[in-house]
Amino acid sequence: MVFLGGTAFLIFSLIVLIKLEHKSRDVVMQTLLTALLSFGVMFLSAYFFNALFHSLKAGRLVVGGITWEGGVIGGFAAFLLLAHFLVKRERGRELELFSLVMPGVVLAHALGRVGCFLGGCCFGRITEGPLGVVFPAGTAAADQYPNTLTGEGSFPVLPTQLFEAIFELALFTVMLCTYRKLKHKNLAVYLIFYSVFRFVLEFWRGDNRGSTGIFLSPSQLMSLVLLAAGILVLLFQRRQMHHRRNAENHANGSDFPDPQK
């Protein structure tokens, strides 16, 4: 599913950059190279934050596994930084460039969460409701919540992986429907809406994600960081747009007083 997600991101990005935005061949290739390098940084960042929070909980060094939001913190920052140096024709518009391919990231994440469901990780709490899912023996859900009544698989747990996949697909659809109007703000939209959704979803997650040492879970703490980042990106883009309009008005002479008045 991760492979399918990466393929979906690649196809979507090519369609947007070439067919919709008519970017040059150099810009397209440089953007994809930036995305590839950023993906590597994202994996390392996800690995680091996962190890950090699990080590804090265990009181010793614990490595292994990744966390999506930890990857977002490092990977997204890497894309903006690398784009500044690698995609020279888009210098000064890195946020807008990232926003163009952001729906592809959302689609890839949705497919990745389906992979989490198939693998039995990132599951929710035990439930007696109709949405409960029993994961087979050998999965993380069965290891953490073994069904002691039947001796097979896990107790029914909430499929929070699918909750998140559905949210991502809904957000992807909204981004497509509002593409012409909000295409340059998709990064801010994602950071704000996903962080709020993930913060709430954490109340239903049941897997072990480590500890922050405070009352917030690791994902809730990182959600607050992403929310702040999204708001800052939005404010920065508004300020950038204001400066551009002033520059255009100055170039056109519209900011000078009319001598007839």
C-alpha positions in Angstrom: 0.0 0.0 0.0 2.9 2.3 0.6 4.1 1.5 -2.9 0.7 2.3 -4.3 0.6 5.5 -2.3 4.0 6.6 -3.7 2.8 5.7 -7.2 -0.4 7.7 -6.8 1.6 10.7 -5.5 3.9 10.5 -8.6 1.1 10.3 -11.1 -0.9 13.1 -9.4 2.1 15.4 -9.2 2.9 14.8 -12.9 -0.7 15.6 -13.9 -0.7 18.8 -11.8 2.7 20.1 -12.7 2.6 19.3 -16.4 -1.1 19.3 -17.5 -2.6 21.9 -15.1 0.2 24.2 -14.2 2.3 23.8 -17.4 5.6 23.8 -15.5 8.8 23.4 -17.5 10.5 20.0 -17.7 13.3 21.2 -15.5 10.9 22.4 -12.8 9.0 19.1 -12.9 12.1 17.0 -12.5 13.6 19.2 -9.8 10.3 19.1 -7.9 10.2 15.3 -8.0 13.8 15.1 -7.0 13.1 17.4 -4.0 10.1 15.2 -3.1 12.2 12.0 -3.3 14.9 13.5 -1.0 12.3 14.8 1.3 10.7 11.4 1.6 14.1 10.0 2.8 14.2 12.8 5.5 10.6 12.1 6.4 11.4 8.5 7.1 14.4 9.4 9.3 12.3 12.0 11.1 9.5 9.5 11.6 12.0 7.0 13.0 13.6 9.5 15.3 10.4 10.8 16.9 9.0 7.3 17.3 12.2 6.2 19.1 12.2 9.4 21.2 8.6 8.9 22.6 9.0 5.2 23.1 12.3 5.8 24.9 10.7 8.4 27.2 8.0 5.9 28.1 10.4 2.9 28.7 13.1 4.9 30.4 15.7 3.4 28.1 16.6 3.5 24.4 14.0 1.9 22.2 14.3 1.9 18.4 12.1 0.7 15.6 8.9 1.8 14.0 7.8 5.1 12.6 5.2 7.8 13.3 3.5 9.8 10.6 3.4 13.2 12.3 7.0 12.9 13.2 7.8 12.3 9.6 5.7 15.3 8.6 7.7 17.6 10.9 11.0 16.7 9.3 9.9 15.8 5.8 7.8 18.9 5.1 10.5 21.2 6.4 13.0 19.4 4.2 10.9 19.9 1.1 10.6 23.6 1.6 14.4 24.0 2.3 15.5 21.7 -0.6 13.1 23.4 -3.0 14.7 26.7 -2.3 18.0 25.4 -3.6 17.0 22.8 -6.1 14.0 24.4 -7.8 15.5 27.8 -8.6 12.8 29.0 -10.9 10.3 28.6 -8.0 12.5 30.4 -5.5 10.3 32.5 -3.2 7.3 30.4 -4.1 8.2 27.2 -2.3 5.0 27.1 -0.2 2.9 27.4 -3.3 4.9 24.7 -5.1 4.5 22.3 -2.2 0.7 23.2 -2.1 0.3 22.1 -5.7 1.5 18.5 -4.9 -0.1 18.4 -1.5 -3.3 16.6 -2.6 -1.0 13.8 -3.9 0.5 13.5 -0.4 -2.9 13.3 1.1 -3.9 10.5 -1.3 -0.7 8.6 -0.6 -1.3 8.9 3.1 -4.9 7.6 2.7 -3.6 4.5 0.9 -0.9 4.1 3.5 -3.5 4.0 6.3 -5.3 1.2 4.5 -2.0 -0.6 4.6 -1.9 0.0 8.4 -5.4 -1.6 8.6 -4.2 -4.6 6.6 -1.1 -5.0 8.7 -3.0 -4.6 12.0 -1.1 -1.6 13.4 -2.3 1.9 14.4 -5.5 0.4 15.8 -8.1 1.8 18.2 -9.4 0.9 21.6 -11.4 -2.1 22.5 -15.1 -1.7 21.6 -18.3 -3.5 21.9 -19.9 -1.5 19.2 -20.7 -2.6 15.6 -17.6 -1.0 14.2 -15.2 -3.4 16.1 -12.7 -5.3 14.1 -10.9 -8.5 15.2 -7.3 -8.7 14.0 -5.7 -12.1 13.5 -2.9 -13.6 15.7 0.5 -12.2 14.9 -0.6 -8.6 14.5 0.2 -5.8 16.9 -3.5 -5.6 17.8 -3.7 -9.3 18.8 -0.4 -9.0 20.8 -1.7 -6.0 22.8 -5.3 -7.1 23.2 -5.3 -10.9 22.9 -8.8 -12.3 23.0 -8.7 -14.4 26.2 -12.3 -15.6 25.7 -11.8 -17.3 22.4 -8.0 -17.6 22.4 -8.0 -16.4 18.8 -6.9 -13.0 17.5 -7.7 -9.8 19.2 -10.6 -8.4 21.1 -12.7 -6.2 18.7 -11.0 -2.8 18.4 -11.9 0.4 16.6 -10.5 0.5 13.0 -9.0 4.0 13.5 -6.8 3.3 10.4 -9.9 3.4 8.2 -11.3 6.4 10.0 -8.2 8.3 9.1 -8.1 6.9 5.5 -11.7 8.1 5.0 -10.8 11.5 6.4 -7.8 11.7 4.0 -9.9 10.8 1.0 -12.5 13.4 2.0 -9.8 16.0 2.3 -8.3 15.0 -1.0 -11.8 15.4 -2.7 -12.2 18.8 -1.1 -8.8 19.9 -2.4 -9.7 18.7 -5.9 -13.0 20.5 -5.9 -11.4 23.8 -4.7 -8.2 23.4 -6.6 -8.4 26.5 -8.8 -9.3 28.7 -5.8 -7.2 27.3 -3.0 -4.4 25.4 -4.8 -1.7 27.6 -3.3 -3.0 27.2 0.2 -3.3 23.4 0.3 -0.3 23.0 2.6 -1.8 25.3 5.2 -5.2 23.6 4.8 -3.7 20.2 5.4 -1.6 21.2 8.4 -4.6 22.8 10.1 -7.4 20.3 9.4 -5.3 17.2 9.7 -3.8 18.3 13.1 -7.3 19.0 14.5 -8.6 15.7 13.2 -5.6 13.7 14.5 -5.8 15.4 17.9 -9.4 14.2 18.3 -8.7 10.8 16.9 -6.1 10.1 19.5 -8.9 9.7 22.1 -9.9 6.5 20.3 -6.4 5.2 19.5 -5.4 2.1 21.5 -1.9 1.2 20.3 1.3 2.0 22.1 2.8 5.3 20.8 5.1 6.1 23.6 4.9 9.0 26.1 5.6 12.7 26.2 5.9 12.9 30.0 2.8 15.1 30.2 -1.0 14.6 29.8 -0.8 14.8 26.0 -0.1 11.8 23.8 2.9 12.1 21.4 0.5 12.5 18.4 -1.5 15.2 20.3 1.7 17.1 21.1 2.8 16.9 17.5 -0.7 17.9 16.3 -0.3 21.1 18.2 3.0 21.7 16.5 1.5 21.1 13.1 -1.5 23.3 13.9 0.8 26.2 14.8 2.9 25.6 11.6 -0.3 25.6 9.5 -1.5 28.9 11.0 2.0 30.4 10.5 2.1 29.3 6.9 -1.3 30.8 6.2 -0.3 34.1 7.8 3.0 34.2 5.9 1.3 33.5 2.6 -1.3 36.3 3.2 1.6 38.7 4.0 3.5 37.5 0.9 0.4 38.1 -1.3 -0.1 41.6 0.2 3.5 42.5 -0.6 3.2 41.2 -4.2 0.1 43.2 -4.8 1.8 46.4 -3.4 4.7 45.7 -5.7 2.4 45.2 -8.7 0.6 48.4 -7.9 3.8 50.3 -7.5 5.0 49.0 -10.9 1.8 50.0 -12.5 1.9 53.5 -10.9 -1.4 53.0 -9.2 0.0 53.8 -5.8 0.8 57.4 -6.9 -1.7 60.2 -6.3 -3.7 61.5 -9.2 -2.2 65.0 -10.1 -5.7 66.1 -11.3 -7.1 65.8 -7.7 
